[in-house]
Amino acid sequence: MTDPYSPISRLLHHRTQRLAKGEPVALPIVAASTFHQPGDPDGTHFYGRNGNPTVEEVEEEIGLIEDADVVLFPSGMSAIAAVFYAHLRPGDRVLVHADGYYNARGLLAAQFEPMGVHVQTVATSDFAAAEFTGVKLALIETPSNPGLDVCDIAAVAAKAKAAGAILMADNTTATPLCQRPLDLGADISIMADTKAMAGHSDLLAGHVASRSEALMAPVRTWRRLAGAVVSPFDAYLLHRGLETLELRVARANANAMAIATALSGDPRVSGLRYPGLASDPAHGVARRQMKGYGPIVSFCLESREAAEGFIARHPLAAAATSFGGVHSSAECRIRWGDAVPEGFIRFACGIEPVSDLVAATLSALDA
C-alpha cells in the first residue's frame, strides 16, 4: 500500500512509530566512540568512525526527504570532497560550475588538477549546452550561489547520461523541499546541511544522497577511511532543525519573494535576481523544476560603500556570511573573490515577519 503521508510527516514520526513503552520520544544522543563488542565483529556498532546510532537515525530522516540513501558528513564541503575523492582518478575530466560556490572549484584546483584531473568550468546557464563527451563527473549548482542563475537539471541529466557521466547537483540553495534533483535525473544530490536543513547557524554538516548503491558505496568507504564523521551532538542538532524545516523554508521563501518584489523596479537597485520573479531570466526554467525559489535575493547598489552602508543600517539583517538560518543576513560577496560587481549584495532571508523585513529593507535603502 502506498504511504499517503508526505516525507515531512514521515520524518516527524520516523522514531515514534518504532518506540517501545518507556522509550524516549526525543532522539537520544549516543555519545560513544566505542561500543561493547566481545569476540569477532558481527556488523553491530563497534567504533564511532564506522557508525553511530544518532547519526544513522538522522541519515534515515534525510533519506525520507530525498527518497534516497544518505551519507552524512561534518560539512557541505566534506560531502563534495567525498564524492570527488571516491570517484575521480588521474586523467578524468570534470565539468564544474563557473559561478557557483567557489570552494568546490578551489578544491579541484588545489587537490585534483595537480594529480592529473582535467577541470573545465561552465556557466550555470550554459550547462545544458555544454559538451559532455569524455566527462567523468559534472557538478552543477542551481540556483547558483551567489548569482542565482538556474540550469535545466533534466536536460543536463539527459546529456550526462548519454555521455556516461556522473551528474552531481548541489541543492543547498533550494533544499529537497523546493527542488528534487534526483527526481529530475541527477545521479547524486549534495547539500550543505549547515544552511536550511539545520537552520540555526550553530553547526556544520552536509550530506550526499543517491539512489545508486554503486555510487554510494565508495563514498561511504571514503568517509570511514578518511574519518570525516559527524559528531552525535551535531547530528542531534541537525535532527532538531529538520523538525521545523518545512515551516522555516516556507517563511524564508515568502520573505525572499516579498523582498524581490519590493526591490523590483527601484532605480537605486540594479542586477536584481530572484528566480521566483516572473521577470527573472531564469524564471521559466525555475518554474518548471522548483516548488519554491529559496531564501536568497541578490542585487547591486552603486558602489561597495553604498552596499556596506545598506548592510550596516539594516536593523533586521546580520552582517554575516552563509544563509538558511532563522536570522536574515547580508554581505558584499566581492570580499570572497566572487566574480561580481563591487556593490553586489547577497541578501539571505530568515524567518522574520514578512512585513517587518520588507519595511526594514526599504528603510535601510532609503537612508
MITI-965801 format. One record per residue: residue in three letters; x negated, y, z negated of N, C-alpha, C, O in turn. Coordinates in steps of 0.001 Angstrom, whole numbers, plus 500000, padded with zeros to 6 digits. Layout:
<atoms>
alaXYZXYZXYZXYZ/...
</atoms>
This chain:
<atoms>
met499150498795500000500000500000500000499120501247500000498156501327499239/thr499447502212500843498689503445500921498907504280499664500039504447499211/asp497829504800499107497922505651497922498610506952498313498135507642499215/pro499736507313497649500476508518498056499882509809497508500344510897497851/tyr498872509697496667498365510878495975497097511430496636496377510711497329/ser496847512707496407495702513388497009494410512960496322494436512438495208/pro493273513183496998491983512872496365491775513595495041491170513034494127/ile492263514829494918492090515562493666492861514891492539492341514771491430/ser494078514453492793494843513750491760494151512452491377494102512091490201/arg493613511746492376492911510502492066491639510781491278491275510012490389/leu490964511876491601489764512255490855490103512529489388489421512043488486/leu491162513310489157491523513687487797491903512489486940491744512518485720/his492403511437487577492828510254486816491991509023487133492389507895486840/his490825509250487735489942508140488061489544507373486803489470506145486811/arg489291508105485731488896507457484477490106506978483675490082505885483109/thr491168507795483626492294507461482744492981506159483143493557505471482301/gln492917505825484432493581504610484894492875503336484438493435502245484552/arg491643503462483919490871502274483547490567502204482060489761501378481632/leu491203503060481265490873503119479841491544501995479049492702501646479277/ala490784501452478127491348500534477135491786501355475922491331502483475738/lys492640500807475123493146501506473945491982501943473051491098501153472720/gly492009503212472674490973503726471784489770504317472478488917504904471813/glu489663504186473811488530504767474521488769506255474763489919506680474877/pro487705507054474844487879508496475026488387508836476427487966508230477412/val489283509800476504489768510259477790488679511046478518488507510905479729/ala487945511876477774486853512649478377485699511725478756485473510699478114/leu484979512099479799483843511302480258482709511377479236482241512473478928/pro482253510236478703481140510257477748479816510570478441479609510206479599/ile478932511242477727477569511474478197476699510339477671476451510242476469/val476244509494478568475385508374478177473939508869478259473294508797479305/ala473452509371477125472114509962477069471088508869476792470557508759475688/ala470824508074477810469901506946477637468959506856478818469381506946479970/ser467680506678478526466711506413479586466475504922479764466000504482480811/thr466807504147478741466614502705478835467787501993478185468459502556477320/phe468033500764478597469217500018478174468792498619477710467756498097478123/his469602498040476861469316496693476358469313495709477529470320495566478222/gln468194495036477749468054494165478909467158492967478559466022492893479029/pro467653492037477745466850490851477451466767489929478668467711489836479453/gly465645489260478815465494488335479933465277489072481246464888490240481263/asp465534488372482343465330488948483674466428489953484019467555489821483543/pro466105490973484853467141491914485304468280491179486007468050490249486780/asp469510491607485729470670490914486294471617491856487034472766491500487298/gly471136493068487372471992494014488090472681495013487190473287495966487679/thr472604494815485871473173495791484951472173496922484743471060496881485268/his472575497929483977471680499053483725470475498601482912470597497818481970/phe469296499118483301468112498799482503467176499991482353466405500040481394/tyr467220500982483299466339502141483217467014503303483917467665503120484946/gly466860504519483355467604505672483840467371506034485287468275506539485953/arg466152505780485797465871506112487192466639505205488151466843505562489312/asn467057504059487682467785503098488516469292503215488393470021502613489182/gly469773503974487424471219504124487290471621504540485891470995504152484905/asn472685505345485821473218505818484551474738505862484667475252506360485668/pro475473505357483678476939505291483790477605506651484006478571506738484763/thr477118507709483366477728509029483544477527509527484971478455510038485597/val476314509374485474476016509802486842476843509005487842477383509569488793/glu476941507725487635477684506877488568479167507219488584479814507143489629/glu479706507594487433481112507997487384481340509253488234482334509341488954/val480433510210488153480568511444488924480384511164490417481066511771491244/glu479487510268490767479335509879492171480638509289492708481023509563493845/glu481304508495491907482581507925492346483642509010492497484468508948493407/glu483624510008491603484593511098491703484385511903492991485343512189493708/ile483147512261493278482877512985494518483196512107495724483665512598496751/gly482942510813495596483273509878496666484758509874497000485137509665498152/leu485607510105495986487043510183496241487377511393497117488256511317497976/ile486672512512496897486926513710497694486367513553499101487000513963500074/glu485182512959499211484536512779500514485090511584501275484913511496502490/asp485758510661500584486161509374501161484935508677501743484929508241502895/ala483898508585500913482621508049501381481785507609500192482108507899499040/asp480720506912500490479719506580499484478911507841499174478589508609500082/val478583508056497909477911509285497480476710508954496605476782508094495727/val475607509649496857474426509575496002474152510979495481474052511929496258/leu474031511105494174473872512397493514472387512720493327471573511833493069/phe472052514011493463470675514480493334470617515699492421471644516323492153/pro469403516047491933469289517162490986469320518548491616469174519535490895/ser469501518666492922469701519954493585470167519684495004470060518563495501/gly470688520726495658471068520580497055469864520316497939469942519526498880/met468737520982497637467537520772498441466979519372498263466428518814499212/ser467101518789497087466621517414496928467499516440497698467026515392498137/ala468785516779497867469664515948498702469231516023500164469161515004500850/ile468938517242500639468447517406502010467116516681502177466908515969503160/ala466213516866501207464900516231501277465019514714501325464267514054502042/ala465956514160500570466123512710500542466457512160501922465923511126502323/val467333512842502650467686512385503995466482512508504924466201511600505706/phe465778513624504838464592513802505683463557512707505420463072512064506350/tyr463225512503504145462192511525503816462647510095504095461826509239504423/ala463928509830503969464433508479504207464469508122505680464331506951506033/his464656509128506563464943508802507959463967509373508991464021508970510153/leu463087510286508615462178510872509599460792510244509536460265509972508457/arg460207510016510717458878509439510833458073510240511862458659510938512689/pro456752510150511820455944510880512805456395510603514241456650509459514615/gly456486511651515021456930511538516409458411511793516599458856512000517728/asp459189511784515523460628512046515636460875513512515983460063514388515683/arg462023513753516627462430515109516989463651515494516168464598514718516037/val463617516702515617464692517202514754465238518500515315464477519373515732/leu466557518627515326467206519906515591467730520443514264468377519717513510/val467452521712513978467899522305512717468420523712512984467934524405513878/his469401524122512210469976525462512362468902526538512238468031526462511371/ala468973527536513109468045528665513060468514529743512101467729530599511693/asp469796529708511738470392530803510977471092530332509713471833531099509098/gly470873529087509315471440528582508070470459528754506934469526529552507022/tyr470670528004505863469852528158504660468380527938504976467997526888505493/tyr467562528931504664466166528965505127465289527874504514464307527466505135/asn465615527390503315464759526399502672464722525070503423463724524352503361/ala465793524742504124465785523491504903464726523570505996463987522611506217/arg464651524711506680463610524901507692462229524966507051461249524469507607/gly462163525592505864460890525681505168460335524326504794459128524103504892/leu461191523420504369460757522067504024460236521337505249459200520675505186/leu460945521454506362460485520802507590459128521355508029458248520601508444/ala458970522668507935457716523286508368456548522910507467455435522681507942/ala456807522847506167455719522604505215455332521141505105454157520829504908/gln456300520232505228456027518831504945456119517903506153455400516906506219/phe456985518212507100457241517259508173456520517587509478456033516683510156/glu456447518854509836455689519198511044454220518788510944453667518300511930/pro453557518969509780452163518527509687451971517026509864450881516583510225/met453019516235509614452889514786509790453358514326511171453458513127511428/gly453646515288512063453957514925513440455420514880513796455771514358514854/val456298515413512945457714515526513289457908516805514095457436517868513691/his458590516714515218458802517859516110460116518545515738461178517922515773/val460043519809515388461203520551514890461587521638515879460744522420516318/gln462868521682516225463399522727517107464563523399516418465460522717515923/thr464572524730516371465669525459515759466700525850516813466357526175517950/val467964525811516413469084526134517296470063527014516527470410526705515387/ala470505528094517133471514528938516501472794528140516300473170527335517152/thr473460528362515176474673527605514855475692527665515984476277526646516349/ser475905528846516532476911528993517584476514528313518890477355528135519772/asp475224527926519029474749527284520254474595525769520126474179525109521078/phe474924525218518973474627523804518737475386522879519690474846521858520116/ala476603523216520022477389522340520896476813522272522300477103521341523051/ala475987523268522658475363523273523987473917522790523957473254522778524994/ala473419522395522793472011522006522657471737520676523353472646519871523556/glu470476520457523714470047519211524337469654518219523246468751518486522454/phe470328517083523209470110516092522154469256514906522613468983514005521820/thr468845514891523838468052513763524331466777513606523489466010514556523332/gly466563512415522958465369512131522175465406512623520748464409512512520034/val466532513163520312466645513691518951466916512549517973467778511706518222/lys466180512521516862466416511529515816467464512009514833468325511238514409/leu467390513307514462468294513841513441468572515310513741467680516058514140/ala469822515705513541470214517110513692470881517566512402471725516865511844/leu470491518749511935471094519333510738471831520611511126471226521576511593/ile473148520599510925473965521794511125474430522298509766474501521539508800/glu474744523578509705475386524165508539476479525074509068476210526028509797/thr477714524772508695478831525530509244479947525642508212480403524620507700/pro480406526873507887479845528144508289478406528299507786478041527807506718/ser477609528995508589476194529150508257476027530154507119476832531068506943/asn474974529955506368474655530825505239473353531566505549472312530923505683/pro473376532909505669474435533807505201475315534415506294476250535150505977/gly475043534129507580475700534860508658477115534443508991477832535170509678/leu477535533254508503478902532757508670479286532470510116480450532615510489/asp478314532062510933478652531526512241479179530097512067478933529452511048/val479896529622513063480554528311512991480227527525514250480166528091515341/cys480018526227514101479898525367515281480992524310515252481512523960514192/asp481326523818516418482365522804516578481775521458516172481028520848516938/ile482111520994514968481496519778514432481813518572515308480930517755515570/ala483045518446515760483428517287516569482659517269517887482222516209518337/ala482493518429518504481754518497519769480286518152519567479705517415520364/val479682518681518503478280518374518212478124516899517873477158516261518292/ala479068516358517119479012514943516742479078514038517966478389513019518026/ala479901514405518939480011513596520155478687513587520922478266512545521425/lys478039514736521011476752514802521695475679514022520943474858513333521550/ala475692514136519617474707513411518817474894511906518963473923511165519114/lys476137511462518918476409510035519041475979509502520404475404508417520495/ala476257510258521457475872509827522803474363509705522947473872508890523727/ala473619510529522181472160510518522264471523509587521236470303509428521215/gly472349508967520380471815508094519341471183508844518183470345508292517471/ala471576510105517986471014510934516915471898510872515673473107510660515761/ile471274511060514527471987511172513255472410512625513088471577513526513176/leu473701512862512847474179514222512612474446514412511121475254513711510511/met473748515368510573473831515706509149474441517098509035473942518043509646/ala475510517236508264476203518519508149476100519038506722476477518351505773/asp475583520261506578475573520935505284476935521608505124477266522553505840/asn477718521103504168479096521549503976479245522391502717480341522508502168/thr478140522980502257478150523694500980479092524881500996479826525098500032/thr479087525653502070479912526862502114481397526533502055482171527261501433/ala481794525455502691483224525140502803483731524234501686484838524445501192/thr482962523240501277483348522123500399484271521160501159484887521550502151/pro484370519912500701485244518944501377486729519294501294487543518710502010/leu487089520241500428488499520646500360488887521510501549490050521528501952/cys487927522223502109488215523136503216487777522592504569488285523025505603/gln486847521653504572486317521130505829485738519741505583485074519509504572/arg485991518817506512485602517424506297484722516946507458485222516355508415/pro483423517199507372482524516837508475482552515354508827482446515002510001/leu482692514482507837482687513043508127483913512650508948483828511772509808/asp485044513290508690486249513022509481486079513509510917486712512982511832/leu485227514511511116485026515101512440483889514445513214483566514866514325/gly483280513413512628482275512647513356480858512752512864479985512048513372/ala480586513624511870479238513695511313478893512377510628479768511714510072/asp477624512003510669477177510770510023476923510951508538477154510042507741/ile476444512134508172476080512434506792476602513825506448476484514755507246/ser477177513961505258477556515270504741476742515519503486476673514663502604/ile476126516688503405475383517022502198475932518318501622476489519150502338/met475763518473500310476229519688499636475305520044498496474740519171497838/ala475156521338498270474575521830497027475721521950496029476474522924496048/asp475846520957495161476920520967494166476695522035493104477571522297492280/thr475526522645493128475226523833492319476294524896492511476626525630491580/lys476830524974493727477751526043494100479171525716493627479398525577492425/ala480113525595494535481517525496494140481855524209493401482730524215492536/met481193523119493715481566521850493086481405521919491568482295521497490830/ala480277522447491102480085522649489662480780523935489223481531523939488248/gly480528525025489948481363526205489868481130527185488743481856528174488647/his480144526958487880479984527854486745478567528401486604478209528940485556/ser477762528265487653476421528863487691475542528418486528474738529198486017/asp475696527154486108474936526700484943474193525381485163473682524799484206/leu474126524903486405473381523677486669472996523611488134473579524288488981/leu471998522780488414471614522452489781472010521005490061471796520124489229/ala472586520767491230472940519402491644473222519412493132473459520469493717/gly473199518253493739473541518104495142473918516668495415473646515781494606/his474546516437496559474873515047496893474748514797498390474833515710499212/val474544513533498705474572513025500071475765512093500169475953511239499302/ala476575512241501209477737511382501416477718510818502826477394511526503779/ser478062509547502958478156508926504278479045507691504179479218507112503107/arg479600507306505317480382506068505399479576504948506013480113503885506326/ser478275505187506190477373504181506767476407503689505708475572504453505224/glu476514502430505346475587501862504372474169501823504929473206501948504173/ala474028501651506240472695501632506842471992502974506662470771503015506514/leu472746504071506674472150505383506456471936505676504976470980506361504612/met472812505165504126472733505482502701471702504651501950471106505140500991/ala471478503414502360470553502551501621469153503159501517468583503150500426/pro468566503692502608467245504315502475467259505566501595466273505854500917/val468367506310501600468491507497500757468488507093499286467825507719498458/arg469236506043498976469291505553497600467924505024497165467499505244496031/thr467248504335498062465914503816497748464933504943497504464128504873496576/trp464989506004498342464089507135498161464320507791496810463357508164496140/arg465571507943496394465841508553495083465218507730493961464613508279493039/arg465369506424494045464819505557492996463290505630492963462695505731491891/leu462666505579494123461214505567494172460616506942493840459579507035493184/ala461277507994494297460764509344494067461144509890492699460523510834492213/gly462154509307492079462568509760490754463408511017490753463467511719489744/ala464068511320491876464891512534491983466283512269491424467264512221492166/val466354512098490107467605511711489467468207512874488683467499513776488235/val469512512832488532470259513845487781470335513425486317470522512247486013/ser470190514379485425470358514049484007471832513790483719472695514372484377/pro472140512926482747473547512689482396474245513947481894475457514085482061/phe473505514864481283474115516111480821474581516954482003475700517467481993/asp473730517102483025474118517862484208475244517165484971476134517824485507/ala475203515845485018476294515107485666477617515383484965478649515548485615/tyr477581515431483644478799515717482886479312517125483189480515517320483366/leu478404518112483250478831519469483580479413519540484985480378520267485223/leu478838518797485907479392518741487252480794518130487226481699518612487909/his480967517083486448482296516485486264483294517522485763484419517592486258/arg482888518327484783483771519371484259484174520336485364485333520743485453/gly483207520703486210483521521605487309484477521001488312485380521682488798/leu484292519733488630485149519072489616486611519076489188487506519084490033/glu486856519069487894488233519012487418489027520274487752490256520232487808/thr488342521392487974489041522631488338488693523088489756488997524221490130/leu488069522231490534487583522602491862488689523165492749488522524230493344/glu489794522475492843490855522898493754491377524291493394491590525122494277/leu491581524544492114492095525844491681491087526955491957491459528027492436/arg489816526707491660488797527731491864488586528042493340488465529205493725/val488544527001494164488334527209495596489492528009496190489272528897497013/ala490718527702495780491876528429496306491794529914495970492053530753496833/arg491435530258494721491355531668494334490182532362495030490330533485495511/ala489025531711495088487863532325495739488137532569497220487771533616497754/asn488777531610497883489133531789499292490109532949499475489977533743500407/ala491086533039498579492051534136498662491353535479498464491665536454499148/asn490415535525497534489654536755497318488849537131498559488815538296498957/ala488201536134499165487382536415500345488235536941501498487845537886502183/met489390536333501707490276536806502773490754538231502498490845539051503412/ala491058538517501233491530539854500881490421540894501049490671541995501540/ile489203540548500644488078541479500799487802541723502280487626542865502704/ala487763540639503070487501540785504501488563541637505171488248542474506018/thr489820541432504799490909542215505373490785543684504982491002544571505808/ala490435543942503719490309545313503241489162546056503937489251547262504171/leu488088545332504266486929545965504896487054546062506417486343546836507058/ser487955545279506978488104545249508426488529546620508946489520547193508494/gly487772547125509888488097548419510476487548549611509724487675550740510196/asp486931549394508549486360550510507791485122551015508536484211550230508799/pro485065552297508882483940552811509675482597552756508957481553552835509604/arg482604552622507637481353552545506886480736551157506921479588550969506521/val481505550183507403481087548777507403480877548314508838481703548589509708/ser479788547622509086479542547037510402479216545559510242478891545100509147/gly479305544825511331478919543421511326479715542560510373479199541561509871/leu480952542916510111481779542139509181482016540741509728482427540580510877/arg481756539725508902482015538342509304482789537619508213482407537631507043/tyr483875536996508618484602536042507778485413535168508721486277535684509430/pro485165533862508753485830533007509742487350532989509646488032532591510591/gly487878533419508510489326533442508363490013534600509043491229534568509232/leu489265535624509416489855536763510122490147536383511572489301535791512242/ala491318536716512046491662536417513439490721537121514401490536536660515528/ser490124538226513981489218538983514837487788538448514819486959538900515608/asp487483537502513943486118536998513842485771536146515061486609535367515516/pro484556536273515603484174535491516792484278533985516602484451533248517573/ala484174533519515354484202532078515086485587531571514686485750530386514396/his486574532449514669487868532064514113488529530919514872489136530038514263/gly488416530926516193489073529883516979488598528490516597489411527591516384/val487284528309516509486732527012516114487042526729514652487438525617514303/ala486863527735513790487109527539512363488553527122512098488805526256511260/arg489490527728512800490894527403512592491190525946512913492045525329512278/arg490480525391513901490725524004514291490165523006513277490725521923513109/gln489072523356512601488411522337511781488375522645510284487847521852509504/met488934523792509876488898524163508468490302524354507912491200524837508601/lys490475523965506647491732524201505936491651525459505078492677525983504643/gly490471525931504841490208527158504105488873527672504599488100526912505183/tyr488580528956504377487436529573505051486279529932504122485329530591504545/gly486347529513502878485223529694501978485229531018501240486059531886501511/pro484288531174500291484292532336499396483398533484499827483344534502499137/ile482684533355500961481660534336501326482152535264502431482728534824503426/val481915536544502234482122537570503256480769538245503467480084538571502498/ser480380538455504712479128539174504972479425540437505775480319540461506621/phe478658541480505492478830542745506202477586543602506000476735543298505163/cys477494544663506770476344545558506699476783546971506329477834547441506763/leu475969547632505528476069549066505322474910549724506063474062549033506625/glu474870551040506066473967551756506964472491551552506652471648551736507529/ser472157551170505401470759551026505027470634550107503827471625549792503168/arg469407549677503545469155548881502342469529549681501095470095549134500148/glu469209550977501098469528551826499953471038551887499715471499551807498576/ala471804552029500802473261552076500663473799550742500153474716550712499332/ala473230549643500639473678548320500213473364548075498745474212547581498002/glu472155548416498326471780548226496923472623549117496015472984548709494911/gly472937550323496469473792551207495695475192550645495525475767550702494438/phe475739550101496611477059549467496544477068548341495518477990548243494708/ile476045547494495550475974546367494614475846546864493176476499546342492272/ala474998547878492967474792548402491614476068549028491052476318548941489850/arg476877549657491905478099550323491453479265549369491255480223549696490555/his479193548193491864480360547299491846480570546728490443479695546026489936/pro481701547009489807481896546567488432482250545084488290482176544532487192/leu482634544440489396483057543038489315482205542128490199482656541058490609/ala480972542553490491480066541711491271478693541699490597478057542741490435/ala478257540522490216476923540400489633475871540542490724476047540035491832/ala474775541234490410473661541336491352472841540056491224471851540007490494/ala473268539028491944472665537705491789472751536945493100473576537256493959/thr471894535948493245471948535084494414472899533919494138473457533806493046/ser473076533068495126473950531887495073475411532304495241475721533490495351/phe476296531317495258477722531553495448478486530355494896477879529374494466/gly479790530432494906480607529318494433480908529344492958481562528431492455/gly480450530365492239480720530450490808482006531192490507482694531658491415/val482329531299489220483565531978488822483421533496488901484421534209488986/his482166534000488873481928535436488970481564535795490404480766535097491030/ser482132536862490929481690537363492226480260537864492111479838538347491059/ser479522537742493205478141538219493228477840538783494608478531538491495584/ala476793539596494666476399540197495942474897540397495954474272540618494917/glu474325540314497158472891540557497292472564540999498708473298540712499654/cys471445541704498831470871542034500135470011540855500569468958540609499981/arg470442540136501575469734538905501944468387539157502611467597538229502782/ile468122540392502987466830540697503597465692540374502632464567540111503056/arg465989540394501338464925540169500354464374538754500387463272538510499896/trp465131537806500966464661536426501061464055536119502423463636534990502678/gly464008537108503289463405536880504594464367536398505657463929536017506743/asp465672536400505382466642536040506417466577537054507558466274538227507338/ala466859536601508762466829537471509941468126538271510021468985538016510865/val468244539244509122469447540076509025469035541535508947467884541831508625/pro469961542463509237469638543892509103469333544266507651469698543547506720/glu468661545399507480468270545859506144469478546015505213469387545720504021/gly470603546477505757471773546739504923472747545585504818473888545772504396/phe472306544375505203473185543195505197473475542749503766472559542580502960/ile474754542560503460475192542097502137475909540757502278476815540609503099/arg475498539791501475476283538573501318477119538746500063476590538798498953/phe478427538833500248479347539028499121480037537700498850480801537204499679/ala479761537132497683480309535823497311481422536023496296481177536470495176/cys482628535695496687483786535933495825483920534872494744483718533682494983/gly484267535338493546484572534452492440486075534312492277486827534349493251/ile486504534149491023487924533878490781488609535023490027489622534808489363/glu488062536229490128488733537376489531490117537559490177490324537116491306/pro491053538196489489492339538507490128492116539245491452491293540157491530/val492840538850492468492606539353493818492694540873493873491811541521494435/ser493738541446493304493918542900493400492788543640492687492359544697493149/asp492302543103491574491195543739490860489930543755491712489240544771491794/leu489631542616492347488396542517493112488433543422494339487428544049494675/val489571543497495005489696544391496157489536545837495726488806546596496362/ala490210546229494652490123547611494174488692547969493778488212549058494091/ala488014547052493090486636547310492670485701547432493863484783548251493854/thr485930546625494884485093546663496079485266547974496823484280548593497222/leu486486548399497013486734549662497709486232550852496891485744551834497451/ser486352550760495564485845551821494699484329551946494812483804553056494892/ala483623550819494820482160550826494962481752551379496321480735552063496439/leu482548551080497349482248551582498686482524553079498755481750553818499363/asp483612553539498143483962554960498153482891555796497448482568556899497889/ala482353555272496367481391556037495567480099556261496333479175556887495814/
</atoms>
